[in-house]
Amino acid sequence: MNILLILIGFCIPALILSWRLPEKLQFIPVVLVTIIFLFYKSPLSLLLLGLSCIINYHVLKYMPSVTAATLVVVLQMCFIFLFFKLDYAVCFNVSQSSILPLGLSYYSFRQIHYAIEAYKKQLPKHTFLDYVNYLFFLPTLLVGPINRFQTFIKDYNRRRWDNRLFSMGLERILYGLTKITFLGNYIITRKLNTFISSISDDYLWGSTYLKIVSFFANSYIQFSGYSDVAIGLSLLFGFKVMENFNYPFLATNIADFWKRWHISLSDWCKDYIFFPFLSITRNAKLSILISMITLGLWHEISIRYILWALLHALAINIWYKYENSFLQKKLDHIPLLKKGLGIFITIHFVMFSFVIVSENTLNESLEVFKTLLVLNI
Amino acid sequence: MHISNISEVFETLEHSKFQNHTFLQEKSKNISYKQLLNDVNKLCSYFQKNDLKPGDKIILSTTNDYYTALFFIAFLKYGIVTVFLDPEVQSERAKAIIKKSEVNGFVMDVALFTSRHIDSDNAALFHLKIHEERQKKGKLLNRLLKQKKTITPETKSTFPSILDTVTASHKPLIKIPPSHLAYIIFTSGTTAAPKGVRITHENLLTHLHTLTKAYHLDHEARILNILMLYHADGCIQGPLLTLFNQATWVRPFTFDVSNIESLFNAIYKYRVTHFITVPTVLSFMEKFKDSYEDSFQTEDFKCVISVASKLEEKLWYDFEAIFKTQIINVYGLTETVAGSLFCTINPPCKKGTIGLPIDCKAKIITENGVEAKANEEGVLWLKGNHIFKGYLNDEEATKAILQEGWLITGDIAVRDTKGFYKIVGRTKNTINAGGINVYPEQVTEMINTNPKILESICLGIPDTNFGEKLVSAIVTKPNITLEKTELIAFLRPLLEQSQIPKDVFFFETLPKGLSGKIQTNEVLKLIISQRKNIKTDTLNETHQHIIKASASEAFGVAIDKITMMDTSKSLEGWDSMGHLIFITSLEQQFGIQFSTSEMMTINSLKTTEAILSQKLKDV
C-alpha cells in the first residue's frame, strides 16, 4: 500500500505537466518522473530497464535478420528475468536481496511481446521515443497489466483531455484503494481472519475452508485493487489500459477462468507461448502444459508453482475433453443448473489449487488437503 | 433562422457569442472565429484600397488550407468571384483556365506566379502573392525575449505580411444580390477548352441550408473534411458549411494512405461529429481497420457522410457493421454546388440508394423522352435553386445540360416504388476515380501526341479501392517499342496526377466499328481478358465459404452468423483450442501448412484469407 501511495504521489506532478505542456512535450514529464521514481526506489531496475530499452529497440531496428533480432531480445530478457528469479543476482552480488528489481516481471514480458510483434510485423509506425514512453509509463510499471504496445501507441496518438475519462480514472483509483484498504486489509485480513482464528479446533474443517476462501478472496481483492489503481492512473493520463480481471469468481469452467483472471498475463502466455508451441508441435495438450508452467513460473520459480501449473494444465485439458461429452450435452437442457454447477466447481477447484502456493511448504499444503478430505480427523 | 444573403452570415457572426469558438482545428494550430473575422475584414479593406469591385473575378491558388478558406470567404463577403485553380494543376490546363476566365487578378503562392508566368503576362491586373511564413528555429526564445517579427523587403508586399499594414475598415460593403456570381470551378472539358461551372450566391446559400438540414448541423458540429479544397466537396462542405453553422472545421492533415492511422485517431482526438469523405477513403479505412474498429465509438460522433462518387452497397454495409456507425450517402455534381439527393439517417432511407431529393425536384427521363415509371431506367434530371447558371462562356455546353431549368445529370437512374433513387449507370464518358472526375478524352488527346503511338483509347475499369480506375489501350507505330514508364514520364508534365493512366495495355490493333471509331466496349473486353491472364490474386467465394465453414466448426458458431469481417474478438468461441481446430482444418482442406508466424498472426477471417491467398499463390 505504501508503495502505491508513493506511486500516486509521483504521478501527480507528471499528470499536471503532461496536460499543461504543448502536445509534443507532454510525455516528457511522465518519463522523467518514472526515471526519478525508479532511481529513488530501485536504481538497479532503472539501469536494467534503461539498457534493455535502448538495446532491444536498436537490435530490432538495425539487425538485418528479424528472426535473429527477435531471438536476441527474447533470450536477453529471459536471461535477465531468470538471473534475478533464480537468485543468481544475490550470488554474484548484483543485488542485496532476492526481491526482484521493481517492475522487472512486467517490463521484461512487455519487451518480449514487443519483439515478437516486430517479428510478426504487427507493430505500428513508431519512433524510439514511443518505445521509451511505452516502457517508462509509471502507472503500469509496478503492478501491470502487461499492456500491449499497439494499444498504447493508439491511445498515445489519439490522446486528448476528456472529462469523462478523467472522472472514470478518479473513480477507478478510489474503487481500487477501497478494495485494498477496506475490503482486503480491514474486512478480510483483520475481521475475517480474526474470526477464523477464533473458531475452535472442533470446527477444523470449517475454519480450514474459510481460510482457503479468505486467501483466494484476499488475493483477488488485493491484486485487482492494485490493477484498478494502475488502470485508473492510466485513465487520468488519457490511456485506456486493458482490464486485468473480469469477475473471475463467475467463471463457468477453468478455461473461462483464465480468460477472467490476470488477463494480461494469460493472454501473453496464450499469444507468445501457446501459439508458437502449438504451431511447432501441433499438440494442444502439450502447448497448454508449457503455457501453464510459464504462467506459474512467472510468479515464482519453485516446485510448488510447477505443481500448481500442472494441476491447472490438467484441469484445462480435462475440461476440453469434457466440453463435447454426452454429460455436457445433457446439461445443456438445464442451463441454470449447468451454469451454477460450473461456477461452483470452477471456483472450488481454483481455491483448492491455491492451497499449494499459499502454504509455506508442500507438507503444510498436504495437511490442508487431508483436513479438507477429512483424512486427519 | 433563414439566411438569404451572404452578408447575413457575417452579421450573425459579428454579434455571435461564439466568436472565441474554433473555426479551424489544424494539427498544432487553432483559428478562432474572432481571428477569421478580423482577417476577413482586413482583407476586405485591402480589396477596397486596391479598387477591387464586386463582380471582379480573381484566381485563387494556394497550397495553404487556411488561406484558401480565408480568401474564399473574404471574396464572398466582398462580392468577388473566386475562380478556383488547383495549385497542382499542370501548366497547360492552368493557362487555358486563366485565359478562359478573363480574370481581374490573382491571389496565388509566390512560386505559382513564376511557374505560370503571371507577372510578365498579366502585369496590369491585381496581384497578391502568398508567401507562407515558415516556423523559424528559436521562435519560442524570440517570443520570450519579445523580439519583433522581422519583415524582409521580399515578404513586405506579400500576404500575410500585408495584413499588418491594413486595419479592418468600417466602410460598409455593398450588399451582394443573390443572382451575383459566387465562384467558378473548372471541372470538365478538354485541356484546351476547360468548362467552368458558375455558381451564384443564391445557389450557394440555398444549398448550405439543404446540407445543414440533411446532416443536422449546428454550432456544436465538428466537421472532419480533409478533401481537396479545389473541389466543391472540399471547399463547400468544409470551410463554408462550417462557417454557415458557426461550427468547427477539423483538418489536421490531408489524406494519404500512410496516415490512415491518424485518420482513425482524429475522430476521437478532435471530437469529430461529422466525417465528410469519399468512398475510396472509406474503402481504405475498411481495409486497414485492424484494432481501429472502435474509432467511431465516441460520445461525440454522429455520422459519416459519403460524397463525390458511388458508394458500393457492400462497402456501405461492411463499414457500418465494422465501425458500428451510420453513413449518409450524398449524390450531387459540381453543377449542383455539392449535393441534391441524400440517403439520410433521420429520416431513414433505403441503403444502397441515393435516397430522396431534398429542397429540389428530380425526375427520370427515358430514351423516349417521357418520364419513367417506377423501376424504369432513364437519365436523372434535377431542378432547384441550387442548380448552376451555366458554364462560363460556353453557351453550347450550357444548352446541352440545362433545359428549361432542369439539369440533365447524364447519370442513369431508377426510382423504386417507395420513391428512392438509385444510380445504375452513366451516359457521359466520365471516370470517377476515388471521387475525382477524369475525362478520358482529355487523356487520350495527350497520349496521341506521343510520336511513338499510332492510336489509343482511355477508359475506366472497375477497381476495388477507387471504384473505377483509368487505363489506356495503346497501339504503337510498327517496329517501335514503348514502355509504360516511358509513357507515364511523357504524360506527367502534360496531365494532372489523377489523369495519369493507372495501367497501360498494349495491343497490335484496336477493334473499330464501320465508321472507323474505336469500340470502347470491345476494348474493355480485351483489357479484362488480358488482366484475367495476369491476375489471380484473390480468393474466390468458394474459398471464403471454406474459411467460414471451418470457423463455424471450430468456434461453434452457426455459419450464417459468421462474416468475413469477424475477428478473434467478435467470435465468442475463438479460444486457444478453437484456434488449433480452425488452423488444422484449413491446412487439411487446402493441403498447406501454416508457419509459426502465420499461426500467430491469424486473428481474423480477413487475415486468414490474406495469408491463405498468399500461400496458395506460392504453391
Interface residues (C-beta under 8 A of the other chain):
Chain A: E23 I116 Y119 K120 Q122 P124 K125 Q150 T151 K154 N157 R158 R159 R160 R164 A255 K259 K270 D271 F274 F275 P276 L278 S279 I280 R282 A284 S287 I288 Y320
Chain B: S28 S258 E261 S262 F264 N265 A266 Y268 K269 Y270 R271 S291 Y292 E299 D575 S576 M577 H579 L580 I583 T584 F594 S595 T596 S597 M599 M600 T601
